[in-house]
Amino acid sequence: MIVRDMWLTGFDAPSMHTMYIDKPMRGHGLMQAIARVNRVFQDKPAGLIVDYIGIAQNLKSALSQYSRDDQKHAGIDEAEAVAVMLEKYEIVSDMFHGFDFRAGLTGTPQERLAALAGAMEWVLDMQQREAAKETTNEGKKRAHRRFNDAVLALSKAFALAAASDEAREIRGEVGFFQTIRAALAKTAPGAGKTSAERDFAVQQIVSRAVVSTEIVDILEASGLESPDISILSDEFLAEVQGMEKKNLAMEALRKLINGEIRSQSRVNVVQTRAFSERLEEAIARYHSNAITTAEVIQELINLAKDIRAAHQRGEDEGLSQEEISFYDALAQNDSAIEVMGDDKLRVIAHELLNSLKSNASVDWQHREAARARMRVLVKRILRKYGYPPDLQDAAVQTVLQQAEVLSARWAA
């Protein structure tokens, strides 16, 4: 945003963190402009004013218009800010006692990447050990957040003391800690929303903070060769199981599987729901220390194999992916399979696909009248083939959800 003369009346942007000043300002106008940026907002501890023309004297003059008490509270005490920063820095540094991360600061790009992988493994192992000592779920959650929260607190303190000599001395270490935090955040549940984030390049796992020109695969740095993610081959899964850094292997495998599940969400809602529940359950049991790192890796490998097998189902059963998705919508209740049998469910799935696809209008899922017509169409087909009446309501709902997901493909 570029402001030439003044803010628009009523405009407010408390999240704005930096103001670049390249025009003379004084008095109330100067104070008001600075106040627009220098506000606490969520994770923002204060604002940053970048002065291109030298407004220090004008700022002093503007402050003279306020009371002495107001002047005392203008800005922050740098010595106090430095003390807080060093305190937060010591807290994070102590978490790496016994781990030498210096290669992550001064080494080659490959050495830095390897150091990041080692540091991630160190933090994940530390969190798991600390969580094991806790007796409550909330305590375990706090243990898994401890590093994240500590680095966040350090980052806030560093921002307030960034101009000090002390901050310059630890800038590299703080950047390294922030990179680890960002990398771990990208492997956390719910992270990685875009297709680019589903790639296993360095920007996905460890960000580009330490490697600015080349993309290096984090799995390679961890001792793995790059996998074909879409295949989930036995060779790759065996390699994951043999990784020395078990915690990092688990996080990487979870990220890979989550990407595979998300790609399926555009085709098969029933499979997506089932695989997502299995993934979440396995990770929850691991975080509650009900299973070991090696055991959760084995569960994730089994899940990956099931996902790979699911990709082959249509070919093996003579059905398209879209037909399989409607078959699953009808067969998610075991009673339906027992009553109807596989062959009849396949026939129903085929007819549902053809009928819904040919009757789907633009944005039908957003118009109640159009949804009602599609609902009647589904019910008519289910009754035609004798689908169990007590299971019809749930089946109709799932079939319509499946049709909504596939509508984008049909419209293409």
FENNOR-V792595 format. One line per field, one symbol per residue. ss: DSSP state (~ for helix, > for strand, _ for the rest). phi: phi as a letter, one per 20 degrees, with the letter a starting at -180 (. if undefined). burial: b if it has 24 or more other ideal C-beta (glycine too) atoms within 12 Angstrom, else e. A space follows every 10 residues. Layout:
ss = ???
phi = ???
burial = ???
This chain:
ss = __________ _______>>> >_____~~~~ ~~~~~~~___ >__>___>>> >____~~~~~ ~~~____~~~ ~~_____~~~ ~~~~~~~~~~ ~~~~______ __~~~~__~~ ~~~~~~~~~~ ~~~~~~~~~~ ~~~___~~~~ ~~~~~~~~~~ ~~~~~~~~~~ ____~~~~~_ ~~~~~~~~~~ ~~~~~~~___ _____~~~__ _~~~~_____ _______~~~ ~_________ ___~~~~~~~ ~____~~~~~ ~~~~~~~~~~ ~~~~____~~ ~~~~~~~~~~ ~~~~~~~___ __~~~~~~~~ ~~~~~~~~~~ ~~~~~~~___ ~~~~~~~~~~ ~__~~~~~~~ _~~~~~~~~~ ~~~~~~~~~_ ___~~~_~~~ ~~~~~~~~~~ ~~~~____~~ ~~~~~~~~~~ ~~~~~~~~~~ ~_
phi = .ddecbffgn fbbfffdccd dcbfbbmfff ffffffeecf bleefadcdd eecndgffff fffffdffff ffefmcffff ffffffffff ffgffdfnce dfffdcffgf ffffffffff ffffffffff fffeddffff ffffegfgff ffffffffff dfeefffffd gfffffffff gfffffefgn emedfffefe fffeecmefd cedcedffff feodefeegf elffffffff feffefffff ffffffffff fffffeccff fgffffffff fffffffemf ceffffffff ffffffffff feggffdmcf gfffffgffe dfegfffffe nfffffffgf fgffffffdf eflffddfff ffffffffff fffgdmfggf dfgfffffff fffffegfff ff
burial = eeeeeeeeee eeeeebbebe beeebbeebb bebbbbbbee eeeebbbebe eeeebeebbe ebbeeeeeee eeebebeeee bbebbbebbe ebeebbeeee beebbeeebe ebbbbbbbbb bbbbbbbbee beeeeeeeeb eebbbbbbeb bbbbbbbbbb bbebebbeeb bebbbbbbbb bbbbbbbbbe ebeeeebbbb bbbbbbbebb beeeebbbbb bbebebbebe ebeeebbebb bebebbbbbb bbbbbbbbbb bbbbbebbbb bbebbbebbe ebbeebbbbe eebeebbbbb bebbbbbbeb bebbeeeebe bbbbbbbbbb bbeeebeeeb eeebbbbbbb bbbebbbebb eeebbeeeee beebbebbbe bbeebebbee bbebbbbbbb bbbbbbbeee ee
